[in-house]
Amino acid sequence: MPAAKYFIVWGESASDNNSLRIPPANMTKWAEVCKHIVMHYNNGWNNGHHYNITYWEIWNEPDLNGFWDGTANEYYILYHTIAQILKAYNPSLKIGGPCTSSIADMNFTHGFLTYLVNNEIPLDFYSWHHYADTPHDLYTSSRTVRTLLDSYGLADCESINTEWNVNILTPQRDKDNAKNAAFTACSLTTFQDASIDYAFRYRGTQDNNWLMRLIGFDLALFTHDGIYKTPALAYNAMHYLMRDTPIRLTTPTMDASNGITYLAGISEDKTNISIIISNYEAPDTPYTLNLTKLPWNNISYTAVFYLIDEDHHLEIVENVTSDKSVYSTMQTLEKSTIHFIRLTNSTVVPDEGPVVASIPPFLRLRIFDPIARIIGIFIMILIFG
């Protein structure tokens, strides 16, 4: 597996400390500090390291008052100053932004790109965030960003979604349950055709804060002490597909707007085939899966069927052996469900599970949803503006 890479953000999370979101009074000095941070982590300056970090993102969500108290133009100048100084120090660094909360603010789409192009300022990656209602919304935004960059002659500029998840005002149970697992699997599938270079899920773990969980602001894939939540299982299934069967197979044309997605792959040595089929919000849907031209003529193989839903946590629910050249199965893909199928002529199959954290009873009660939503909106207005 490839080694993990660092991605550094210069900016601040939401805070009531106004001094942390005011534009630097001396942007050149601030940029020099940034350069010396690069020197420390990449070139050993001041008893530093040699991590060879490539990606450096400038600020965090400057389109929101809770993160940036300056104007859009002040952000342009900050980016301009840092990018010029860092590129002069090391042209191979990848510098990007504006890391906005959405792509709705024209000041940080057309306005930002116009400024950069007119002033010939480098932009190695355009970064943006999206907390979406549906996986198809993430797909549409990704394609929109790619089209936008191309329209400014920035075909070589990477598009990187540095924060994505379900809509933050979704009830907490729907961030921790099989519905979000299906949302996650559908999103990861649609990203394959979305003309996006990277997409970073926010977030891995989060502090054990009962108030944040009560109002639905816990976005983590794992509990504070590292136990899986159900959505994290979608990453396991996708990992098994990408690790073991990285060569993509042809599938029927997919329209993610209906809430159902699918992806299939085969291993280089043709010993394994994987299929992942996900239903985020479509009604329960019967389907027939036909795999033709299997590479195992008259050789026995195993078809292992895994299920992720509220009662099954990447668990094997069917295991059959066949030697037919066509594999066919009829199933019903229920709402908020993931089917993961592995065909193999080896004796090794992906692990089940692991066990996931249970959702507390009080978070399952829908009666509190309107109250939690009102509190959440109030907090977002208070912090983000």
QUIQUI-V796719 format. One record per residue. N is the residue number from 1. PSI is psi in radians with two decimals (none if undefined). Layout:
# QUIQUI-V796719
N&PSI / N&PSI
This chain:
# QUIQUI-V796719
1&2.52 / 2&2.60 / 3&2.62 / 4&2.58 / 5&2.57 / 6&2.54 / 7&1.94 / 8&2.34 / 9&2.20 / 10&1.82 / 11&-2.88 / 12&2.45 / 13&2.98 / 14&2.38 / 15&2.64 / 16&0.10 / 17&1.76 / 18&-0.51 / 19&-0.37 / 20&-0.23 / 21&0.09 / 22&2.38 / 23&2.46 / 24&2.35 / 25&-0.62 / 26&1.67 / 27&-0.55 / 28&-0.76 / 29&-0.70 / 30&-0.70 / 31&-0.63 / 32&-0.64 / 33&-0.77 / 34&-0.74 / 35&-0.72 / 36&-0.45 / 37&-0.76 / 38&-0.80 / 39&-0.69 / 40&-0.78 / 41&-0.40 / 42&-0.51 / 43&0.19 / 44&0.12 / 45&2.42 / 46&0.98 / 47&0.72 / 48&-2.55 / 49&3.11 / 50&1.13 / 51&-0.26 / 52&0.84 / 53&2.24 / 54&-0.79 / 55&2.23 / 56&2.03 / 57&2.36 / 58&1.91 / 59&3.11 / 60&2.02 / 61&1.04 / 62&-0.08 / 63&-0.08 / 64&2.44 / 65&-0.53 / 66&-0.14 / 67&-0.41 / 68&2.04 / 69&0.11 / 70&-3.07 / 71&2.94 / 72&-0.69 / 73&-0.62 / 74&-0.61 / 75&-0.74 / 76&-0.79 / 77&-0.70 / 78&-0.83 / 79&-0.82 / 80&-0.85 / 81&-0.85 / 82&-0.79 / 83&-0.74 / 84&-0.77 / 85&-0.73 / 86&-0.68 / 87&-0.58 / 88&-0.59 / 89&-0.80 / 90&1.76 / 91&-0.33 / 92&-0.19 / 93&2.53 / 94&2.04 / 95&2.36 / 96&3.08 / 97&-2.92 / 98&0.03 / 99&0.85 / 100&2.80 / 101&-0.31 / 102&-3.12 / 103&0.42 / 104&-0.40 / 105&1.98 / 106&-0.47 / 107&-0.47 / 108&0.18 / 109&-1.54 / 110&-0.74 / 111&-0.83 / 112&-0.82 / 113&-0.64 / 114&-0.77 / 115&-0.80 / 116&-0.79 / 117&-0.76 / 118&-0.52 / 119&0.09 / 120&0.84 / 121&2.31 / 122&2.49 / 123&1.81 / 124&-0.51 / 125&2.48 / 126&2.12 / 127&2.56 / 128&2.84 / 129&2.73 / 130&2.07 / 131&1.84 / 132&2.74 / 133&-0.59 / 134&2.75 / 135&-0.57 / 136&-0.54 / 137&-0.71 / 138&-0.71 / 139&-0.82 / 140&-0.76 / 141&-0.70 / 142&-0.79 / 143&-0.61 / 144&-0.76 / 145&-0.76 / 146&-0.77 / 147&-0.72 / 148&-0.85 / 149&-0.74 / 150&-0.61 / 151&-0.36 / 152&0.23 / 153&0.38 / 154&0.90 / 155&-0.48 / 156&-0.08 / 157&2.22 / 158&2.56 / 159&2.08 / 160&2.06 / 161&1.88 / 162&0.01 / 163&2.14 / 164&2.64 / 165&-3.10 / 166&2.80 / 167&2.25 / 168&-0.38 / 169&0.07 / 170&2.46 / 171&2.63 / 172&-0.68 / 173&-0.56 / 174&-0.01 / 175&-0.34 / 176&-0.14 / 177&-2.96 / 178&-0.43 / 179&-0.75 / 180&-0.49 / 181&-0.77 / 182&-0.70 / 183&-0.77 / 184&-0.85 / 185&-0.73 / 186&-0.71 / 187&-0.83 / 188&-0.60 / 189&-0.80 / 190&-0.51 / 191&-0.43 / 192&-0.44 / 193&0.35 / 194&0.10 / 195&0.70 / 196&2.51 / 197&-0.75 / 198&2.65 / 199&2.11 / 200&2.01 / 201&2.36 / 202&1.99 / 203&3.12 / 204&-1.17 / 205&2.96 / 206&2.71 / 207&2.62 / 208&1.37 / 209&1.92 / 210&-0.57 / 211&-0.75 / 212&-0.65 / 213&-0.65 / 214&-0.72 / 215&0.03 / 216&0.45 / 217&0.22 / 218&1.88 / 219&0.18 / 220&2.65 / 221&-0.36 / 222&2.74 / 223&3.00 / 224&-0.43 / 225&0.32 / 226&0.15 / 227&2.42 / 228&2.47 / 229&2.82 / 230&-0.72 / 231&-0.49 / 232&-0.41 / 233&-0.48 / 234&-0.62 / 235&-0.64 / 236&-0.82 / 237&-0.78 / 238&-0.62 / 239&-0.77 / 240&-0.68 / 241&-0.85 / 242&-0.63 / 243&-0.82 / 244&-0.43 / 245&1.16 / 246&-0.21 / 247&2.05 / 248&2.41 / 249&2.68 / 250&2.32 / 251&2.86 / 252&2.69 / 253&2.34 / 254&2.39 / 255&1.71 / 256&-0.22 / 257&-0.31 / 258&0.00 / 259&-0.01 / 260&2.34 / 261&2.83 / 262&2.68 / 263&2.49 / 264&2.60 / 265&2.86 / 266&2.61 / 267&2.79 / 268&-0.61 / 269&0.06 / 270&0.53 / 271&-0.31 / 272&2.50 / 273&2.39 / 274&2.52 / 275&2.35 / 276&2.19 / 277&2.24 / 278&2.50 / 279&1.89 / 280&-0.93 / 281&0.14 / 282&2.75 / 283&2.85 / 284&2.23 / 285&2.01 / 286&2.52 / 287&2.76 / 288&2.17 / 289&2.08 / 290&2.12 / 291&2.00 / 292&2.89 / 293&0.75 / 294&2.53 / 295&0.16 / 296&1.28 / 297&2.04 / 298&0.38 / 299&2.34 / 300&2.42 / 301&2.87 / 302&2.41 / 303&2.00 / 304&2.22 / 305&2.07 / 306&2.62 / 307&2.36 / 308&2.00 / 309&-2.85 / 310&-0.44 / 311&-0.19 / 312&2.24 / 313&1.35 / 314&0.95 / 315&2.54 / 316&2.14 / 317&-0.14 / 318&2.40 / 319&1.87 / 320&2.69 / 321&2.46 / 322&2.83 / 323&0.28 / 324&2.64 / 325&-0.18 / 326&2.23 / 327&2.25 / 328&2.38 / 329&2.51 / 330&2.22 / 331&2.94 / 332&2.14 / 333&1.78 / 334&2.79 / 335&2.47 / 336&0.84 / 337&2.59 / 338&2.28 / 339&2.22 / 340&2.12 / 341&2.28 / 342&2.13 / 343&2.31 / 344&2.56 / 345&0.28 / 346&-3.13 / 347&0.03 / 348&2.28 / 349&2.78 / 350&2.65 / 351&2.67 / 352&2.93 / 353&-2.67 / 354&-3.08 / 355&2.48 / 356&2.80 / 357&2.47 / 358&2.69 / 359&2.19 / 360&2.52 / 361&-0.68 / 362&-0.41 / 363&-0.22 / 364&-0.23 / 365&2.00 / 366&-0.31 / 367&-0.46 / 368&-0.07 / 369&-0.85 / 370&-0.69 / 371&-0.79 / 372&-0.66 / 373&-0.75 / 374&-0.78 / 375&-0.73 / 376&-0.75 / 377&-0.73 / 378&-0.77 / 379&-0.68 / 380&-0.69 / 381&-0.71 / 382&-0.73 / 383&-0.81 / 384&-0.36 / 385&none
